[in-house]
Amino acid sequence: MKKIHKPELFKNKTPIEFNPEPGLVVKVWRPGELFWTIIQEVKGPEIMASVDNDLIDDHGYNYGDLISFKKDDVWDVSGKVKYNSFSSSRIK
């Protein structure tokens, strides 16, 4: 698959106002790529979520893996899914 990167899209981020909570679907930024996640847990400023789509770049995690990030890493909010806790020993 050909990778298409448009770095100009990632230069100026507008802060997203939302209250992180389990089940919320949010788009997360990692260098060169935006992707969807489902929030599983919120501990203070740390958000833990499962990756909800296949990734183009190799970030060291894949669909279904549990990752952590901050609220500032969120670029979009899609809505809420019926919450079903994701259990994984892999936290990246």
C-alpha positions as CSV (number, residue, x, y, z in Angstrom):
1,M,0.0,0.0,0.0
2,K,1.4,3.4,-0.9
3,K,1.8,5.7,2.0
4,I,0.4,9.2,1.6
5,H,1.6,11.8,4.1
6,K,0.5,15.4,4.0
7,P,2.6,17.0,6.8
8,E,0.9,20.4,6.2
9,L,-2.3,18.9,7.6
10,F,-0.6,18.3,11.0
11,K,1.0,21.7,11.6
12,N,-1.8,23.7,13.2
13,K,-3.9,21.8,15.6
14,T,-7.0,23.4,17.2
15,P,-7.6,22.2,20.7
16,I,-10.6,19.9,21.1
17,E,-12.9,20.5,24.1
18,F,-14.3,17.2,25.4
19,N,-14.6,15.2,28.6
20,P,-12.6,11.9,28.2
21,E,-14.7,8.9,29.4
22,P,-14.8,5.2,28.7
23,G,-16.4,4.3,25.4
24,L,-15.7,7.6,23.7
25,V,-14.2,7.2,20.2
26,V,-11.4,9.7,19.6
27,K,-8.9,10.3,16.8
28,V,-5.3,10.4,18.1
29,W,-2.2,11.9,16.6
30,R,1.1,10.0,16.3
31,P,3.8,11.5,14.1
32,G,2.7,11.2,10.5
33,E,-0.7,9.6,11.2
34,L,-4.1,10.1,12.7
35,F,-6.1,7.1,13.8
36,W,-9.2,6.1,15.8
37,T,-9.2,4.7,19.3
38,I,-11.8,3.8,21.9
39,I,-11.2,5.2,25.4
40,Q,-11.0,2.4,28.0
41,E,-9.9,4.2,31.1
42,V,-8.9,7.7,32.2
43,K,-6.4,8.2,35.1
44,G,-5.8,12.0,35.6
45,P,-4.2,13.3,32.5
46,E,-3.5,9.9,31.1
47,I,-6.0,8.3,28.7
48,M,-5.8,4.6,27.9
49,A,-7.6,3.5,24.7
50,S,-7.7,0.6,22.3
51,V,-6.6,1.2,18.7
52,D,-9.7,0.9,16.5
53,N,-8.3,0.8,13.0
54,D,-5.4,-0.6,11.0
55,L,-2.4,1.7,10.9
56,I,-0.4,2.8,7.9
57,D,2.9,3.4,9.8
58,D,4.7,1.1,12.2
59,H,4.2,2.7,15.6
60,G,4.9,-0.5,17.5
61,Y,1.3,-1.3,18.0
62,N,-1.7,-2.5,16.0
63,Y,-5.5,-2.7,15.9
64,G,-6.8,-3.7,19.3
65,D,-3.6,-2.8,21.2
66,L,-4.0,-0.6,24.3
67,I,-2.1,2.7,24.2
68,S,-1.9,5.7,26.4
69,F,-1.9,9.4,25.5
70,K,-2.8,12.8,26.7
71,K,-5.9,14.9,25.9
72,D,-3.7,17.2,23.7
73,D,-3.1,14.2,21.4
74,V,-6.8,14.0,20.5
75,W,-7.7,15.6,17.1
76,D,-11.4,14.6,16.8
77,V,-14.2,13.0,18.7
78,S,-16.6,10.8,16.9
79,G,-19.1,9.7,19.6
80,K,-19.6,7.0,22.1
81,V,-19.8,3.3,21.6
82,K,-21.4,0.9,24.1
83,Y,-18.6,0.5,26.6
84,N,-17.0,-2.9,26.8
85,S,-13.8,-2.9,28.8
86,F,-10.8,-4.0,26.8
87,S,-8.4,-6.2,28.7
88,S,-4.8,-6.4,27.6
89,S,-1.5,-6.8,29.2
90,R,0.1,-4.7,26.4
91,I,0.2,-1.0,27.2
92,K,2.3,1.1,24.9
